[in-house]
Amino acid sequence: VLQIVKESQQQHGLRHGDFQRYRGYCSRRLRRLRKTLNFKMGNRHKFTGKKVTEEILSDNRYLLLILMDAERAWSYAMQLKQEANTEPRKRFHLLSRLRKAVKHAEELERLCESNRVDAKTKLEAQAYMAYLTGMLRFEHQEWKAAMEAFNKCKTIYEKLANAFTEEQAVLYNQRVEEISPNIRYCAYNIGDQSAMNELMQMRLRSGGTEGLLAEKLEALITQTRAKQAATMSEVEWRGRTVPVKIDKVRIFLLGLADNEAAIVQAENEETKERLFESLLSECRDAIQAVREDLKPDQKQREHSLENDSGKVSNIQYLHSYLTYIKLSTAIKRNESMAKSLQKALLQQQRSEEDGKRTPRPQDLIRLYDIILQNLVELTQLPGLEEDKNFQKEIGLKTLVYKAYRCFFIAQSYVLVKKWSEALVLYERVLKYAREVQSGAGAYTNSLKELPDVQDLITQVNAEKYSLQAAAILDANDAHETESPSQVKDGKPLSERFETFCLDPSLVSKQVSLVHFPPGFQPIPCKPLFFDLALNHVAFPPLEDKVEQKAKSGLTGYIKGIFGFKS
């Protein structure tokens, strides 16, 4: 039963939490099974109800009909549970669908009591029935009944896991892990105060995984904090106490210490990153809730200072406190990412052998830029402009992160062999570090969480000597490599055929073969011809060869009319 259910869920939508897609799959599979088994509920004109009985259990697909009915009702209930966050009326439909799923599960358990069904299937049907019953009682907030059903389900699956091989036991153990948070939450509501701590430990053990288990843990922890938040009425920060009237802010502040402790106890970077993102998301939601309370009061938005005391209002100060938490958490997250990148830089050679992308100093520069931007925003929080101790503390933190950013900028210059620029930047790092050491007298406790400046000074001094040695070696190599056969004289290839020269530009895109366009060269002009002899030539007479014209007159005219010619 469990294997069929899990495979169907993973292949048809529940890998991404799409219950509507899985419900459609269950409906289609039911239709195919009824058609294959010729077990139709009448025709298109008339409904004829049929029930699966022990007498017709000749094919195991009849049991699959009941199972798919239960899965379809359960998936519809889970879909309605997602929608009920914005439409509370759908909760009634949700409970109706869960009752329907339990009814089908009871029918499946009754049919599996037949002698035709093996012992393993009987146990799985009982566990499936107990699981759906526990879900229904959990939604009804009947904690004792829900806990009994979940414990029964857990016991059956644990016995099944012990009875089979390790590969088959994985599926049963996963289901046990899924229902464990529900059992502890039921125990907490019954009166077991230690259940909250166990829920937090389950959250840490879940690692960086996402999905139903992680979402369920977050929801259960939020519900638990909501009950505890009713007793919280105010918060104190930097010597000022402000009332907290917004429930979402109460829940967030109540779980802040637990979240920070969970981040410290995280076993790997992936889990720590997920917890940071969860904390930042909760903080943004709390800030948004405070902003909605700030909007109606236009005077407090436009004039942040009260006329009588010269201080910002309580709601504005609470907003500043939440913004401080958000920015401080973002700084810690980026610092954690920077530390992991620094470790990766130290193992850079091994990473190159593995063929993976190696981190670069530029990646760290970007992280420290974001940290410095967050520190600038901290100094501009309303209500803290006159707090000199706070401004001095942020100034020292800014110097520390500037020193580290400057150090990695110098490292990036070293990679491209810009020795002079890197040396100047190393001197700037030492300057920032000395300023931090000189001004950190009364703020030693607040700077404990920051990277150690003394370690940075030691590292910079070592890097300076390495840089100077590398610069000297690089200069010597440059002199040795400049041989006559490698020195370019600027001539194109067509003018130095007689001499051998190693010219790397010949295989580049800007190869110099000839001068183009070619230069101008002198050539002889086209000759000009002047005919001077013509003026001195005496031509022979031509009178005897020229025909004499007849005299024209009246006689010639008359003769011409009558056709007489001379």
Disulfide bonds with the S-S distance in Angstrom:
none
